[in-house]
Amino acid sequence: MRKPFWYFLIYLLAAILLSACGGGTATPTEGQPAPGITVEINGSACPSINAAAGDQVTWVNTDSQVHLIRVESPDGVVLFEGGDLQPGDSASFTFPEAGEFTYQCAQDEGVTGSIVVGP
């Protein structure tokens, strides 16, 4: 017996919704960073970054200490949580739109940098 067409539509909708459930967290990776803007994290300062909308920024931990990467919008919403980057690990985030963002690059919450994303 052939199933009605709406079964197909439900299946298709479920597949689309499940594929869109990416979220804003990432697992740090070892090896070469993705193409785009690369920021080396080493020490206790977060370098300022200038990017364009659609650019991918990759943070690479070149330090001997663990570093945390977290990007926030101007109103404090966490846009990206890169987790604890072990030495040699990297994490990437693509900025979809222009704006000014802050990011944390160390375990100490007071260590932040700025990301200016132009159109």
N, CA, C and O atoms as a Tinker XYZ file with bonds, in Angstrom:
   476  protein
     1  N      0.848000   -1.182000    0.000000    73     2
     2  CA     0.000000    0.000000    0.000000    64     1     3
     3  C      0.892000    1.243000    0.000000    63     2     4     5
     4  O      1.863000    1.327000    0.751000    81     3
     5  N      0.559000    2.159000   -0.815000    73     3     6
     6  CA     1.331000    3.383000   -0.973000    64     5     7
     7  C      0.927000    4.381000    0.097000    63     6     8     9
     8  O     -0.261000    4.571000    0.361000    81     7
     9  N      1.940000    5.036000    0.727000    73     7    10
    10  CA     1.661000    6.022000    1.781000    64     9    11
    11  C      1.266000    7.342000    1.148000    63    10    12    13
    12  O      1.722000    7.670000    0.053000    81    11
    13  N      0.420000    8.100000    1.831000    73    11    14
    14  CA     0.008000    9.410000    1.311000    64    13    15
    15  C      1.209000   10.356000    1.194000    63    14    16    17
    16  O      2.230000   10.180000    1.859000    81    15
    17  N      1.055000   11.343000    0.346000    73    15    18
    18  CA     2.098000   12.323000    0.069000    64    17    19
    19  C      2.507000   13.085000    1.325000    63    18    20    21
    20  O      3.670000   13.471000    1.450000    81    19
    21  N      1.594000   13.309000    2.249000    73    19    22
    22  CA     1.942000   14.098000    3.440000    64    21    23
    23  C      2.933000   13.367000    4.332000    63    22    24    25
    24  O      3.633000   14.017000    5.108000    81    23
    25  N      3.025000   12.014000    4.255000    73    23    26
    26  CA     4.075000   11.286000    4.971000    64    25    27
    27  C      5.450000   11.750000    4.495000    63    26    28    29
    28  O      6.362000   11.968000    5.291000    81    27
    29  N      5.572000   11.894000    3.185000    73    27    30
    30  CA     6.818000   12.360000    2.599000    64    29    31
    31  C      7.149000   13.768000    3.088000    63    30    32    33
    32  O      8.300000   14.058000    3.415000    81    31
    33  N      6.149000   14.639000    3.139000    73    31    34
    34  CA     6.366000   16.016000    3.588000    64    33    35
    35  C      6.813000   16.066000    5.046000    63    34    36    37
    36  O      7.688000   16.855000    5.402000    81    35
    37  N      6.219000   15.231000    5.882000    73    35    38
    38  CA     6.604000   15.190000    7.304000    64    37    39
    39  C      8.053000   14.714000    7.429000    63    38    40    41
    40  O      8.841000   15.291000    8.178000    81    39
    41  N      8.395000   13.662000    6.693000    73    39    42
    42  CA     9.765000   13.150000    6.718000    64    41    43
    43  C     10.747000   14.212000    6.249000    63    42    44    45
    44  O     11.791000   14.399000    6.874000    81    43
    45  N     10.441000   14.900000    5.180000    73    43    46
    46  CA    11.308000   15.938000    4.642000    64    45    47
    47  C     11.483000   17.085000    5.636000    63    46    48    49
    48  O     12.599000   17.563000    5.836000    81    47
    49  N     10.402000   17.526000    6.255000    73    47    50
    50  CA    10.464000   18.600000    7.248000    64    49    51
    51  C     11.313000   18.178000    8.443000    63    50    52    53
    52  O     12.123000   18.965000    8.935000    81    51
    53  N     11.137000   16.950000    8.911000    73    51    54
    54  CA    11.934000   16.461000   10.046000    64    53    55
    55  C     13.420000   16.432000    9.693000    63    54    56    57
    56  O     14.256000   16.799000   10.518000    81    55
    57  N     13.756000   16.003000    8.485000    73    55    58
    58  CA    15.158000   15.958000    8.060000    64    57    59
    59  C     15.756000   17.354000    8.008000    63    58    60    61
    60  O     16.901000   17.549000    8.415000    81    59
    61  N     15.002000   18.325000    7.515000    73    59    62
    62  CA    15.490000   19.705000    7.446000    64    61    63
    63  C     15.703000   20.272000    8.844000    63    62    64    65
    64  O     16.723000   20.908000    9.110000    81    63
    65  N     14.750000   20.045000    9.729000    73    63    66
    66  CA    14.868000   20.571000   11.085000    64    65    67
    67  C     16.042000   19.942000   11.827000    63    66    68    69
    68  O     16.760000   20.643000   12.540000    81    67
    69  N     16.250000   18.654000   11.677000    73    67    70
    70  CA    17.360000   17.998000   12.358000    64    69    71
    71  C     18.708000   18.462000   11.819000    63    70    72    73
    72  O     19.668000   18.577000   12.581000    81    71
    73  N     18.795000   18.724000   10.541000    73    71    74
    74  CA    20.063000   19.192000    9.983000    64    73    75
    75  C     20.365000   20.623000   10.392000    63    74    76    77
    76  O     21.526000   21.031000   10.356000    81    75
    77  N     19.364000   21.394000   10.777000    73    75    78
    78  CA    19.557000   22.789000   11.169000    64    77    79
    79  C     19.856000   22.945000   12.650000    63    78    80    81
    80  O     20.020000   24.069000   13.123000    81    79
    81  N     19.930000   21.866000   13.381000    73    79    82
    82  CA    20.144000   21.928000   14.829000    64    81    83
    83  C     21.621000   21.991000   15.160000    63    82    84    85
    84  O     22.104000   21.210000   15.981000    81    83
    85  N     22.347000   22.906000   14.537000    73    83    86
    86  CA    23.787000   22.991000   14.752000    64    85    87
    87  C     24.161000   23.563000   16.095000    63    86    88    89
    88  O     25.058000   23.027000   16.746000    81    87
    89  N     23.515000   24.631000   16.548000    73    87    90
    90  CA    23.850000   25.245000   17.819000    64    89    91
    91  C     25.099000   26.090000   17.727000    63    90    92    93
    92  O     25.684000   26.213000   16.651000    81    91
    93  N     25.521000   26.675000   18.835000    73    91    94
    94  CA    26.670000   27.564000   18.843000    64    93    95
    95  C     27.874000   27.014000   19.565000    63    94    96    97
    96  O     28.769000   27.781000   19.920000    81    95
    97  N     27.935000   25.710000   19.797000    73    95    98
    98  CA    29.097000   25.164000   20.462000    64    97    99
    99  C     29.963000   24.446000   19.448000    63    98   100   101
   100  O     29.507000   24.090000   18.362000    81    99
   101  N     31.196000   24.240000   19.810000    73    99   102
   102  CA    32.118000   23.568000   18.901000    64   101   103
   103  C     33.058000   22.699000   19.698000    63   102   104   105
   104  O     33.278000   22.918000   20.890000    81   103
   105  N     33.603000   21.723000   19.031000    73   103   106
   106  CA    34.624000   20.889000   19.624000    64   105   107
   107  C     35.962000   21.338000   19.066000    63   106   108   109
   108  O     36.138000   21.383000   17.848000    81   107
   109  N     36.910000   21.672000   19.936000    73   107   110
   110  CA    38.211000   22.085000   19.432000    64   109   111
   111  C     38.834000   20.985000   18.575000    63   110   112   113
   112  O     38.611000   19.798000   18.811000    81   111
   113  N     39.611000   21.395000   17.586000    73   111   114
   114  CA    40.243000   20.436000   16.688000    64   113   115
   115  C     41.741000   20.657000   16.659000    63   114   116   117
   116  O     42.222000   21.767000   16.887000    81   115
   117  N     42.468000   19.599000   16.378000    73   115   118
   118  CA    43.907000   19.698000   16.225000    64   117   119
   119  C     44.238000   19.852000   14.753000    63   118   120   121
   120  O     43.419000   19.537000   13.890000    81   119
   121  N     45.432000   20.334000   14.466000    73   119   122
   122  CA    45.871000   20.419000   13.080000    64   121   123
   123  C     45.717000   21.801000   12.508000    63   122   124   125
   124  O     45.661000   22.785000   13.245000    81   123
   125  N     45.649000   21.880000   11.195000    73   123   126
   126  CA    45.593000   23.151000   10.494000    64   125   127
   127  C     44.245000   23.840000   10.688000    63   126   128   129
   128  O     43.203000   23.188000   10.611000    81   127
   129  N     44.253000   25.156000   10.938000    73   127   130
   130  CA    42.994000   25.885000   11.043000    64   129   131
   131  C     42.314000   26.003000    9.682000    63   130   132   133
   132  O     42.944000   25.834000    8.638000    81   131
   133  N     41.026000   26.294000    9.716000    73   131   134
   134  CA    40.248000   26.470000    8.493000    64   133   135
   135  C     40.702000   27.748000    7.784000    63   134   136   137
   136  O     41.287000   28.625000    8.419000    81   135
   137  N     40.438000   27.868000    6.464000    73   135   138
   138  CA    40.803000   29.098000    5.754000    64   137   139
   139  C     40.046000   30.299000    6.313000    63   138   140   141
   140  O     38.924000   30.151000    6.796000    81   139
   141  N     40.636000   31.459000    6.254000    73   139   142
   142  CA    40.009000   32.685000    6.756000    64   141   143
   143  C     40.999000   33.440000    7.616000    63   142   144   145
   144  O     42.196000   33.439000    7.330000    81   143
   145  N     40.523000   34.078000    8.654000    73   143   146
   146  CA    41.344000   34.878000    9.552000    64   145   147
   147  C     41.804000   33.993000   10.703000    63   146   148   149
   148  O     40.985000   33.358000   11.368000    81   147
   149  N     43.102000   33.952000   10.937000    73   147   150
   150  CA    43.656000   33.141000   12.017000    64   149   151
   151  C     44.202000   34.065000   13.097000    63   150   152   153
   152  O     44.948000   35.002000   12.812000    81   151
   153  N     43.818000   33.785000   14.352000    73   151   154
   154  CA    44.268000   34.568000   15.499000    64   153   155
   155  C     45.017000   33.631000   16.431000    63   154   156   157
   156  O     44.458000   32.644000   16.908000    81   155
   157  N     46.283000   33.938000   16.689000    73   155   158
   158  CA    47.064000   33.125000   17.610000    64   157   159
   159  C     46.840000   33.627000   19.028000    63   158   160   161
   160  O     46.997000   34.814000   19.314000    81   159
   161  N     46.471000   32.708000   19.906000    73   159   162
   162  CA    46.254000   33.034000   21.316000    64   161   163
   163  C     47.475000   32.555000   22.088000    63   162   164   165
   164  O     47.775000   31.362000   22.120000    81   163
   165  N     48.177000   33.501000   22.709000    73   163   166
   166  CA    49.378000   33.178000   23.455000    64   165   167
   167  C     49.575000   34.265000   24.491000    63   166   168   169
   168  O     49.774000   35.428000   24.140000    81   167
   169  N     49.522000   33.910000   25.746000    73   167   170
   170  CA    49.670000   34.895000   26.810000    64   169   171
   171  C     48.322000   35.339000   27.344000    63   170   172   173
   172  O     47.325000   34.627000   27.220000    81   171
   173  N     48.300000   36.517000   27.938000    73   171   174
   174  CA    47.097000   36.965000   28.637000    64   173   175
   175  C     46.367000   38.101000   27.926000    63   174   176   177
   176  O     45.522000   38.754000   28.538000    81   175
   177  N     46.667000   38.356000   26.657000    73   175   178
   178  CA    45.979000   39.423000   25.925000    64   177   179
   179  C     45.216000   38.824000   24.749000    63   178   180   181
   180  O     45.706000   37.919000   24.074000    81   179
   181  N     44.017000   39.337000   24.512000    73   179   182
   182  CA    43.205000   38.919000   23.364000    64   181   183
   183  C     43.377000   39.965000   22.271000    63   182   184   185
   184  O     42.951000   41.106000   22.451000    81   183
   185  N     43.989000   39.611000   21.146000    73   183   186
   186  CA    44.187000   40.605000   20.094000    64   185   187
   187  C     42.873000   41.088000   19.495000    63   186   188   189
   188  O     41.904000   40.332000   19.421000    81   187
   189  N     42.843000   42.350000   19.069000    73   187   190
   190  CA    41.676000   42.883000   18.369000    64   189   191
   191  C     41.649000   42.305000   16.963000    63   190   192   193
   192  O     42.691000   42.042000   16.362000    81   191
   193  N     40.437000   42.111000   16.449000    73   191   194
   194  CA    40.258000   41.487000   15.141000    64   193   195
   195  C     39.359000   42.379000   14.298000    63   194   196   197
   196  O     38.347000   42.883000   14.786000    81   195
   197  N     39.722000   42.574000   13.040000    73   195   198
   198  CA    38.858000   43.217000   12.050000    64   197   199
   199  C     38.505000   42.163000   11.020000    63   198   200   201
   200  O     39.383000   41.460000   10.521000    81   199
   201  N     37.227000   42.049000   10.700000    73   199   202
   202  CA    36.755000   41.036000    9.754000    64   201   203
   203  C     35.614000   41.623000    8.941000    63   202   204   205
   204  O     35.147000   42.731000    9.207000    81   203
   205  N     35.177000   40.873000    7.957000    73   203   206
   206  CA    34.012000   41.236000    7.157000    64   205   207
   207  C     32.928000   40.197000    7.398000    63   206   208   209
   208  O     33.219000   39.053000    7.744000    81   207
   209  N     31.679000   40.601000    7.214000    73   207   210
   210  CA    30.569000   39.652000    7.373000    64   209   211
   211  C     30.812000   38.462000    6.460000    63   210   212   213
   212  O     31.135000   38.629000    5.284000    81   211
   213  N     30.658000   37.278000    6.996000    73   211   214
   214  CA    30.901000   36.056000    6.248000    64   213   215
   215  C     32.297000   35.486000    6.446000    63   214   216   217
   216  O     32.571000   34.361000    6.027000    81   215
   217  N     33.194000   36.257000    7.085000    73   215   218
   218  CA    34.540000   35.748000    7.355000    64   217   219
   219  C     34.505000   34.721000    8.473000    63   218   220   221
   220  O     33.737000   34.834000    9.429000    81   219
   221  N     35.357000   33.719000    8.327000    73   219   222
   222  CA    35.540000   32.736000    9.382000    64   221   223
   223  C     36.788000   33.115000   10.161000    63   222   224   225
   224  O     37.858000   33.306000    9.583000    81   223
   225  N     36.646000   33.221000   11.477000    73   223   226
   226  CA    37.781000   33.512000   12.347000    64   225   227
   227  C     38.144000   32.230000   13.069000    63   226   228   229
   228  O     37.282000   31.563000   13.640000    81   227
   229  N     39.429000   31.888000   13.042000    73   227   230
   230  CA    39.923000   30.693000   13.722000    64   229   231
   231  C     40.915000   31.120000   14.783000    63   230   232   233
   232  O     41.897000   31.803000   14.494000    81   231
   233  N     40.649000   30.711000   16.018000    73   231   234
   234  CA    41.561000   30.959000   17.119000    64   233   235
   235  C     42.419000   29.717000   17.297000    63   234   236   237
   236  O     41.900000   28.604000   17.387000    81   235
   237  N     43.746000   29.909000   17.350000    73   235   238
   238  CA    44.678000   28.805000   17.524000    64   237   239
   239  C     45.437000   29.043000   18.824000    63   238   240   241
   240  O     46.025000   30.107000   19.022000    81   239
   241  N     45.422000   28.054000   19.702000    73   239   242
   242  CA    46.140000   28.167000   20.959000    64   241   243
   243  C     47.598000   27.800000   20.720000    63   242   244   245
   244  O     47.937000   26.625000   20.578000    81   243
   245  N     48.468000   28.827000   20.677000    73   243   246
   246  CA    49.899000   28.602000   20.512000    64   245   247
   247  C     50.628000   28.707000   21.853000    63   246   248   249
   248  O     51.858000   28.739000   21.893000    81   247
   249  N     49.879000   28.760000   22.930000    73   247   250
   250  CA    50.415000   28.883000   24.283000    64   249   251
   251  C     50.600000   27.490000   24.889000    63   250   252   253
   252  O     50.180000   26.489000   24.310000    81   251
   253  N     51.225000   27.444000   26.041000    73   251   254
   254  CA    51.364000   26.173000   26.753000    64   253   255
   255  C     50.228000   25.989000   27.769000    63   254   256   257
   256  O     50.152000   24.959000   28.438000    81   255
   257  N     49.351000   26.988000   27.881000    73   255   258
   258  CA    48.223000   26.943000   28.806000    64   257   259
   259  C     46.913000   26.728000   28.046000    63   258   260   261
   260  O     46.839000   26.988000   26.845000    81   259
   261  N     45.892000   26.259000   28.739000    73   259   262
   262  CA    44.558000   26.104000   28.161000    64   261   263
   263  C     43.915000   27.489000   28.038000    63   262   264   265
   264  O     44.033000   28.310000   28.948000    81   263
   265  N     43.238000   27.748000   26.918000    73   263   266
   266  CA    42.528000   29.005000   26.705000    64   265   267
   267  C     41.073000   28.714000   26.358000    63   266   268   269
   268  O     40.775000   27.746000   25.659000    81   267
   269  N     40.177000   29.552000   26.847000    73   267   270
   270  CA    38.751000   29.456000   26.566000    64   269   271
   271  C     38.410000   30.487000   25.499000    63   270   272   273
   272  O     38.896000   31.617000   25.551000    81   271
   273  N     37.576000   30.108000   24.529000    73   271   274
   274  CA    37.124000   31.063000   23.510000    64   273   275
   275  C     35.612000   31.189000   23.624000    63   274   276   277
   276  O     34.886000   30.197000   23.553000    81   275
   277  N     35.141000   32.434000   23.802000    73   275   278
   278  CA    33.705000   32.719000   23.866000    64   277   279
   279  C     33.464000   34.061000   23.196000    63   278   280   281
   280  O     34.106000   35.055000   23.535000    81   279
   281  N     32.521000   34.091000   22.227000    73   279   282
   282  CA    32.172000   35.318000   21.511000    64   281   283
   283  C     30.785000   35.752000   21.959000    63   282   284   285
   284  O     29.857000   34.944000   22.013000    81   283
   285  N     30.649000   37.055000   22.284000    73   283   286
   286  CA    29.369000   37.595000   22.734000    64   285   287
   287  C     28.944000   38.775000   21.865000    63   286   288   289
   288  O     29.770000   39.527000   21.348000    81   287
   289  N     27.640000   38.907000   21.725000    73   287   290
   290  CA    27.070000   40.060000   21.028000    64   289   291
   291  C     27.130000   41.272000   21.949000    63   290   292   293
   292  O     27.419000   41.126000   23.137000    81   291
   293  N     26.860000   42.481000   21.418000    73   291   294
   294  CA    26.894000   43.680000   22.264000    64   293   295
   295  C     25.939000   43.616000   23.462000    63   294   296   297
   296  O     26.191000   44.253000   24.485000    81   295
   297  N     24.849000   42.853000   23.344000    73   295   298
   298  CA    23.914000   42.756000   24.469000    64   297   299
   299  C     24.218000   41.572000   25.387000    63   298   300   301
   300  O     23.399000   41.224000   26.237000    81   299
   301  N     25.395000   40.948000   25.221000    73   299   302
   302  CA    25.834000   39.900000   26.137000    64   301   303
   303  C     25.388000   38.488000   25.794000    63   302   304   305
   304  O     25.642000   37.565000   26.568000    81   303
   305  N     24.737000   38.294000   24.666000    73   303   306
   306  CA    24.313000   36.957000   24.253000    64   305   307
   307  C     25.529000   36.201000   23.726000    63   306   308   309
   308  O     26.264000   36.713000   22.881000    81   307
   309  N     25.739000   34.988000   24.224000    73   307   310
   310  CA    26.856000   34.169000   23.759000    64   309   311
   311  C     26.518000   33.637000   22.366000    63   310   312   313
   312  O     25.556000   32.889000   22.192000    81   311
   313  N     27.324000   34.034000   21.377000    73   311   314
   314  CA    27.126000   33.603000   19.996000    64   313   315
   315  C     27.912000   32.336000   19.677000    63   314   316   317
   316  O     27.503000   31.530000   18.842000    81   315
   317  N     29.046000   32.174000   20.353000    73   315   318
   318  CA    29.915000   31.040000   20.069000    64   317   319
   319  C     30.684000   30.670000   21.324000    63   318   320   321
   320  O     31.256000   31.529000   21.995000    81   319
   321  N     30.690000   29.400000   21.626000    73   319   322
   322  CA    31.446000   28.867000   22.753000    64   321   323
   323  C     32.407000   27.831000   22.186000    63   322   324   325
   324  O     31.998000   26.715000   21.865000    81   323
   325  N     33.673000   28.189000   22.061000    73   323   326
   326  CA    34.664000   27.299000   21.474000    64   325   327
   327  C     35.236000   26.295000   22.446000    63   326   328   329
   328  O     35.991000   25.407000   22.051000    81   327
   329  N     34.887000   26.424000   23.711000    73   327   330
   330  CA    35.372000   25.469000   24.700000    64   329   331
   331  C     36.800000   25.741000   25.118000    63   330   332   333
   332  O     37.393000   26.761000   24.766000    81   331
   333  N     37.332000   24.811000   25.872000    73   331   334
   334  CA    38.701000   24.913000   26.358000    64   333   335
   335  C     39.653000   24.416000   25.282000    63   334   336   337
   336  O     39.647000   23.238000   24.925000    81   335
   337  N     40.464000   25.321000   24.775000    73   335   338
   338  CA    41.440000   24.960000   23.756000    64   337   339
   339  C     42.742000   24.537000   24.426000    63   338   340   341
   340  O     43.404000   25.340000   25.083000    81   339
   341  N     43.092000   23.298000   24.257000    73   339   342
   342  CA    44.375000   22.795000   24.736000    64   341   343
   343  C     45.467000   23.359000   23.822000    63   342   344   345
   344  O     45.166000   23.784000   22.707000    81   343
   345  N     46.719000   23.371000   24.268000    73   343   346
   346  CA    47.795000   23.829000   23.389000    64   345   347
   347  C     47.756000   23.079000   22.054000    63   346   348   349
   348  O     47.705000   21.850000   22.014000    81   347
   349  N     47.783000   23.856000   20.958000    73   347   350
   350  CA    47.734000   23.279000   19.619000    64   349   351
   351  C     46.342000   23.148000   19.035000    63   350   352   353
   352  O     46.207000   22.937000   17.830000    81   351
   353  N     45.292000   23.267000   19.856000    73   351   354
   354  CA    43.910000   23.162000   19.369000    64   353   355
   355  C     43.470000   24.469000   18.718000    63   354   356   357
   356  O     44.079000   25.520000   18.917000    81   355
   357  N     42.387000   24.376000   17.929000    73   355   358
   358  CA    41.810000   25.568000   17.315000    64   357   359
   359  C     40.293000   25.458000   17.336000    63   358   360   361
   360  O     39.739000   24.366000   17.464000    81   359
   361  N     39.632000   26.599000   17.209000    73   359   362
   362  CA    38.175000   26.668000   17.122000    64   361   363
   363  C     37.831000   27.801000   16.165000    63   362   364   365
   364  O     38.508000   28.829000   16.143000    81   363
   365  N     36.768000   27.612000   15.366000    73   363   366
   366  CA    36.406000   28.595000   14.345000    64   365   367
   367  C     34.955000   29.008000   14.466000    63   366   368   369
   368  O     34.106000   28.238000   14.914000    81   367
   369  N     34.683000   30.254000   14.052000    73   367   370
   370  CA    33.328000   30.791000   14.022000    64   369   371
   371  C     33.219000   31.722000   12.823000    63   370   372   373
   372  O     34.118000   32.524000   12.570000    81   371
   373  N     32.120000   31.616000   12.089000    73   371   374
   374  CA    31.861000   32.488000   10.952000    64   373   375
   375  C     30.886000   33.575000   11.381000    63   374   376   377
   376  O     29.811000   33.281000   11.904000    81   375
   377  N     31.262000   34.827000   11.161000    73   375   378
   378  CA    30.423000   35.961000   11.525000    64   377   379
   379  C     29.469000   36.265000   10.377000    63   378   380   381
   380  O     29.906000   36.718000    9.320000    81   379
   381  N     28.165000   36.023000   10.568000    73   379   382
   382  CA    27.217000   36.184000    9.475000    64   381   383
   383  C     26.848000   37.631000    9.168000    63   382   384   385
   384  O     26.370000   37.927000    8.073000    81   383
   385  N     27.064000   38.537000   10.123000    73   383   386
   386  CA    26.647000   39.921000    9.896000    64   385   387
   387  C     27.603000   40.891000   10.563000    63   386   388   389
   388  O     28.393000   40.520000   11.431000    81   387
   389  N     27.511000   42.147000   10.134000    73   387   390
   390  CA    28.372000   43.201000   10.666000    64   389   391
   391  C     27.992000   43.527000   12.104000    63   390   392   393
   392  O     26.856000   43.306000   12.525000    81   391
   393  N     28.954000   44.053000   12.848000    73   391   394
   394  CA    28.712000   44.476000   14.221000    64   393   395
   395  C     30.014000   44.482000   15.002000    63   394   396   397
   396  O     31.067000   44.111000   14.484000    81   395
   397  N     29.928000   44.911000   16.264000    73   395   398
   398  CA    31.067000   44.886000   17.171000    64   397   399
   399  C     30.794000   43.848000   18.233000    63   398   400   401
   400  O     29.738000   43.855000   18.865000    81   399
   401  N     31.741000   42.962000   18.426000    73   399   402
   402  CA    31.581000   41.843000   19.334000    64   401   403
   403  C     32.760000   41.805000   20.296000    63   402   404   405
   404  O     33.837000   42.311000   19.983000    81   403
   405  N     32.560000   41.215000   21.449000    73   403   406
   406  CA    33.659000   40.979000   22.376000    64   405   407
   407  C     33.909000   39.481000   22.424000    63   406   408   409
   408  O     33.014000   38.675000   22.169000    81   407
   409  N     35.127000   39.131000   22.750000    73   407   410
   410  CA    35.418000   37.717000   22.934000    64   409   411
   411  C     36.375000   37.537000   24.095000    63   410   412   413
   412  O     37.215000   38.391000   24.377000    81   411
   413  N     36.226000   36.420000   24.748000    73   411   414
   414  CA    37.080000   36.025000   25.855000    64   413   415
   415  C     38.054000   34.998000   25.311000    63   414   416   417
   416  O     37.658000   34.091000   24.580000    81   415
   417  N     39.342000   35.135000   25.668000    73   415   418
   418  CA    40.328000   34.192000   25.150000    64   417   419
   419  C     41.167000   33.553000   26.244000    63   418   420   421
   420  O     42.208000   32.960000   25.959000    81   419
   421  N     40.730000   33.665000   27.488000    73   419   422
   422  CA    41.472000   33.068000   28.597000    64   421   423
   423  C     40.478000   32.590000   29.649000    63   422   424   425
   424  O     39.299000   32.940000   29.611000    81   423
   425  N     40.962000   31.799000   30.573000    73   423   426
   426  CA    40.100000   31.292000   31.636000    64   425   427
   427  C     39.605000   32.435000   32.536000    63   426   428   429
   428  O     38.515000   32.351000   33.102000    81   427
   429  N     40.399000   33.491000   32.666000    73   427   430
   430  CA    40.022000   34.661000   33.459000    64   429   431
   431  C     38.998000   35.479000   32.677000    63   430   432   433
   432  O     39.288000   35.937000   31.572000    81   431
   433  N     37.805000   35.667000   33.239000    73   431   434
   434  CA    36.742000   36.367000   32.523000    64   433   435
   435  C     37.076000   37.816000   32.191000    63   434   436   437
   436  O     36.422000   38.401000   31.328000    81   435
   437  N     38.046000   38.402000   32.829000    73   435   438
   438  CA    38.412000   39.791000   32.574000    64   437   439
   439  C     39.267000   39.963000   31.326000    63   438   440   441
   440  O     39.491000   41.090000   30.885000    81   439
   441  N     39.741000   38.883000   30.757000    73   439   442
   442  CA    40.609000   38.977000   29.567000    64   441   443
   443  C     39.728000   38.881000   28.324000    63   442   444   445
   444  O     39.259000   37.804000   27.955000    81   443
   445  N     39.515000   40.044000   27.685000    73   443   446
   446  CA    38.649000   40.077000   26.510000    64   445   447
   447  C     39.300000   40.873000   25.390000    63   446   448   449
   448  O     40.226000   41.651000   25.621000    81   447
   449  N     38.811000   40.672000   24.188000    73   447   450
   450  CA    39.250000   41.411000   23.021000    64   449   451
   451  C     38.031000   41.846000   22.237000    63   450   452   453
   452  O     36.902000   41.516000   22.599000    81   451
   453  N     38.254000   42.588000   21.163000    73   451   454
   454  CA    37.130000   43.057000   20.365000    64   453   455
   455  C     37.239000   42.529000   18.941000    63   454   456   457
   456  O     38.333000   42.310000   18.420000    81   455
   457  N     36.087000   42.333000   18.332000    73   455   458
   458  CA    35.999000   41.910000   16.943000    64   457   459
   459  C     35.081000   42.905000   16.254000    63   458   460   461
   460  O     33.907000   43.018000   16.609000    81   459
   461  N     35.605000   43.628000   15.271000    73   459   462
   462  CA    34.817000   44.562000   14.495000    64   461   463
   463  C     34.566000   43.910000   13.135000    63   462   464   465
   464  O     35.497000   43.664000   12.369000    81   463
   465  N     33.286000   43.634000   12.848000    73   463   466
   466  CA    32.912000   42.973000   11.607000    64   465   467
   467  C     32.214000   43.992000   10.728000    63   466   468   469
   468  O     31.143000   44.494000   11.070000    81   467
   469  N     32.826000   44.293000    9.596000    73   467   470
   470  CA    32.237000   45.234000    8.641000    64   469   471
   471  C     31.338000   44.515000    7.644000    63   470   472   473
   472  O     31.308000   43.285000    7.590000    81   471
   473  N     30.616000   45.290000    6.865000    73   471   474
   474  CA    29.696000   44.669000    5.871000    64   473   475
   475  C     30.445000   43.933000    4.774000    63   474   476
   476  O     29.823000   43.366000    3.875000    81   475
